[in-house]
Amino acid sequence: MFDFLDNDWFIIGLEVVFLIIIIYDVKKYIETRKKDYIVNIVLTLGFAIWTLSPIYTSYFGWENIQKEKMLLVCNEDNNETLCTCLSDTIFKEYTYDEYMKIKDLSEYMEFIKDSKEDCLDDSWF
């Protein structure tokens, strides 16, 4: 239902919205010198960090060598398109350390099953 939350364009759009709000508050603060706008800026920055930090930690929690190794293993079992889709999903969901801890658990296997269904689904929604 909320598949758009995993979309990179949604994240970029969210970043743009935060930037617009901050720029507006900075502009208003320069014009009026009211401290209320400083509070708005600090709250917006705090909310942006709180919202976007899990996304960036999962993206940057993998090194290129680890990504390539995982893709090679996947390519042996599946086709390249499915592996690319699955790996993108795994990179967004887990850091490398989390992946290594849970890769043999049933929770992870269920996640992979659902991800394969999503990757192979041709519908618009």
N, C-alpha and C positions, 0 to 999 in steps of 0.2 A: 504494500500500500504506500509506503514512504520510500520507494526506490530512488526518487529524485535526490534524497539526502546523500546518497553515495556518489552522485554525479559530480565530476570536477567543475562543471559550469555552475552548479549551485554554490559550491564553495567559493569560486571566483566572484560570483554575484554577491555573496555575503560579505566578502572582503571589500568590494566596491561600496556597498551600503554603509559599512562601518567607516570607510574613508570619507564618504560624503557627509556623514553625521559629524565626524570629527572636524572636517574642514569648515562646516557650517558653524559649529560651536566656537572654533578659533576665530572665525570672522566676526561673530557676534561679540565675543569677548574683547577683541581689539576695538570694536565700535563703542561698546558700553562700559567696559571694565568691571562688569559684575562678576562676582565670584561664583555665581550659580553656573556659569558656563564652564568654569574650571572643573567643578564637580561633575558636570555632564561629560566632559572630556575624559576624566579619570574613570568614571563608571563605564563609558563606552569602550575605552581601552581594556579595562578589566574584563568586561563581558566578551570582547573579541578574543582575548587571550584564553579565557575559559572555554569558549566555543570552538576555537580553531586549533588549540594545542593538541588534542587527541588525534586530529587528522594529520598534522605535521609530524608527530612522533611516529605514527605508523608508516608514513611515507619515508622518513629518514632513518627508520630503525633497521633498514636493510642495506648492506653494502653490495656493490655491483657484482662482486664475485659470488656472493651468496645467491643473488637473483639468478645469475647465469647457471649456477649449479642446480637450482631448483627447476629451472626451465628445461635443462637437459634431462633430468629425471622424468619430468612430465612428458616431454616429447617422445620418450621411449614408449610410454603407455598410451598416449592420446595424440590427436592431430594438433598442428601448430596453432590454429585459430582458437581451439578450446583451451589450450595451455596458456595462451596469452590472456584470455579472458579470466581464467581461473587464477593465474598468478597476479593479475591486477587486483582481483578481489581479495586474495590472501594478503598482498602487500598493504592494502588499505585496512584490513581487519586486524592483522597481527604484526607485532614486531618479530624480528628473527628469533629472539630468545623465547618469546611466547610460543612461536611456531614449533621450535625444537622441543619444548616441554609437552605440547599437546598433540603432536602430529599422529600419534598412535591411539589416541583416545576416541571413544565413540562420539563424543560431542563434535570433534573435528571431522570425523567421517560423515556425520549428519550435515555439517556445514558444507563440506565438499559436494555431497549429493545435491543439496539445495542450490549450490552455486552452479553445478553442471546443468541443472534444469533451467536456471536463469540464463546461462550462457547459450544454451541450445534453443531457447525459446525465440521464435521469430515474430511474436506479436508486437504490436505497437506499445502496449502498456506494460 
